[in-house]
Amino acid sequence: MVEMLVKSKVKEAVKAVDPEMRVNPKFYDALEAEIKGLVEKAVRRAKEEGKKTLYPRHV
């Protein structure tokens, strides 16, 4: 599967929550895995409904 994260945007989001927080490089890998899992589950849910389009309810 494709790399989905823009690391600079993740870091920017973290800094918006807490400017002193840093991001360990392994965090990106864990976050990427979670996102991929969510996408896979959403696709399965959509297919179960006979849909070919993902909607918010599939998350």
Secondary structure by P-SEA (a helix, b strand, c coil): cccccaaaaaaaaaaaaccccccccaaaaaaaaaaaaaaaaaaaaaaaacccccccccc
